[in-house]
């Protein structure tokens, strides 16, 4: 897709992200409600959300605060949970390294699972053209606003939300919506399967290490499958060349 302006790319990013917000809002409502239930003031809860911008890390940090864990334990745990963003950043870096800091620094802060999943394949294919970072900004800012507003709603309205709504069920559904379109090769399919199996087997690991284990295992599986497929393509091309020579 070729954009005529950065504004057009930005708005397309916003529209692309919007269908994913129903899966994010329940997570934010639960996070905001949980913060208030643990004794945090609305102002502190909102400040924490602005600082963290990571739902899973924020929820674990709230639980550790509630149990009286040491500050260093809370910080280290949050860092471990967010290790996946290092992998996200590394894969996006080749496409944004040329941008000035006024772009790269906000992009780093606004990075999320949803924005990454929507943008990484489009960045790699080059279909977004020279306005690719505007498309990213549209998805990232929309995601940030949806998260912040849903947490604020959870802080002030969480107690009035019936438990029968089962809000937590919408969270995994949103991630499935991101995963399925990305399964475009044997390598990505293998990575998803291995990562999913490891996530189930390692679910009881402390400090949410199961997620990190599954992420690393999935990446390794994808790389191994990709490396096994490449020689076959090379051999086929060599055989074809030899046949033409004969």
N, C-alpha and C positions, 0 to 999 in steps of 0.2 A: 504494500500500500504506500502510495506517495502522497505526502501531506504538502499543502501549499503554504502553511504557516505553523509556527509553534503552537498557536492557540488552537488550531484545528486538531493537532496531535494531542494536546492536553485534554481537550474535551472528549476525544475518542477514548483516551485512557480512563476518564471519569465514567463514561458509559460502559466500558468494558468491566470496570470494577463493581458497578452498582449491583449486578445480580448476585454477588457474593456477600453483600452486607447482611442479608437475613441470617446467615450462619455466624456472623461476627457479633451481632447485637446481643444474643443470649449470653455469650461468653462475657461481654462487657457488663451486662446487668448482674450476672453472678459475681463478677470481680468487685464491682462497686458495692453491692450489698454485703459481701463478705468482709470488706474493709471496715464498714460501719459497724457490723456485728462484732468485730474484734476490738472495738473501742476507739478506733481512729476518728478524728473529726472530719467533716466533709472537706475542709480546706487541705488538710494533710493527705487525705485520700486522693484528691485531685492532683496535688503536687507530686505524689508518688507515681501516679499514672503518667503524668507529663514526663517525669524523669526516666521511668522504666521503659515505657512503650513496648512491653512484652507481657502478654497476659499470663502465660505459664509461669514465667519467672516471678511475676508480681504475686500470684496466688501462693506460690511456694514460700516467697519471702514473708508474706502475711502470716502464714502458718508458723514459720520459724519465729517470727516476732512474738506471736501469741504464746509460744512455748518457752520464751525467754532465751533463745539461742544467742550465742556470741555474735557480735556484728561481723567479724571476719568469716564466720560460718555462713552467714546470710549472703555476704558478697561473693564468696567462692561458689556457693551453690547456684546463685543467679548466673554467674559466669559460665558454669558448666552447662546449665540448661540452654544458654544462648550460644553454645559453641557452633551450632549449625549456621549462624549468621557469618561466621568466618568463611565457611564453604560458599555461602551465597555471595559474599563480597568478592572472593577470589574469582569466581566464575563471571562476575559482572565487570570486574576491573578492566579487562582488555577493551571493553566497549565504551568506557567512560573516563579512562585515564587522561585523555586529552582535554577534559573540561576543566574550567577554573574552579578554585576552591569554593566560590560562592555557590556552585552547583554540587560538587562532590560531597561537601560536608553535610548539607541538608539531606542529600540522597542517602548518605550513610545512616543518619538518624531515622529517616522515614522508612528504611528497609523493613519489609514484613514478608511473611510466608506468601501471602496472597499476591503482593506486587511482584515478588521475585518469580513466582510461578507463571504469572501472566506475561512477564517481560523477557525472561531469559531466552526462550525459544525464538521470539521475535527479534531480539538483539542478534542472536547467532545467525539467523537467516538473512539479516540485513533488510528485511521488508519494511522497516520503519524509517529508513533513510536518515537524513541528517537531523531530523527532529525526534529521534528515538528517545532522548532524555526528557523531552516534553511529554511524550506518552507515559514514560515512567512517572514523571511528576504528577500527572493526572491520576494514575492508579494509586500512587503512594499518599498523596494528600487526601484523596477521598477515603482511603483506608484509615488514615490517621483521624480524620474527623468522625468517621463512623465509630471508631473505637472510643475516642474521648467522650463523645456525646452519649454513647451507650453506658459507659462507666458512670458518668454524671447521673444519668437516669437511674442506674442501679443504686447509687448512693441515696438519692432522694425518694425513689419510688419502689425500691426493691422489696420492702416489707409488704407492699400491697399486691405483689405478684403471686398468684396461686402456685403452689408446688405442683399441682396437677398438670401444669403446662409443660413440664419436663424440658426446660430450656436447654439443659446440657446436651440433649440428644442432637440438637442442630449443629453443634460444634464439629463433630466428626464428619457430618454430611458435607459441610463446607469444604473440608480438606479433600474429601473424595471428589468433589466437583473440580478441584484444582488438579488432582492427580491423573484422572482418567484421560483428559486430552493430551497429556504429556507422554503417554505410552505409545510412542511412535516407532520403536525398534525393539529388537530382542534384548539389547543391552538395558534399555530403560525398563522393560517388562521384568527382566531378571533382577534388576536393582530393586524394583518395587516389591517383588515377591520375597526376596531375601530380607529386605528391610522390614517388611510386615511380619514375617515369621520371627525374626529376632526381637522385634518390639513386643510380641506376645510372650516369647520365652523369657525375656529380660524385664518383664513388667515390675517385678518385685525388687529390682536393684535399688539401692539407696540413692538419694540425691538426684533422682530422675535420670540416672546413668543409662537406663534402658533405652531412652530416646537417642542418646549419643551413640550408644553401641549399635543400635539399628541403623542410624544414619551412616556411620563409618562402614558397617558391613554391607549396606546397600551400594555405597559408592565403590567399594572394592569389587563386589560382584559385577557391577556394570562395567568396570574397567577390564576385568578378566574376560567377560563375555565379548566385549568389543575387541580385545587383543586376539582372541581365538578366531574371530570372524575375519579379521583383516588378512591373515596369510592365505585363507581360501580365495579371497578376491584376487590377491596377487597371483596365486598359482593359476587361477582360471585365465587371467590376462596373459600370463606367460605361455600357457598351453595354446591359447588362441593365436598368439603371435607365431609360435612354432608351426602351427597348422597352416597359416597363411604363407610362411616361408617355404614349406614343402610344396 
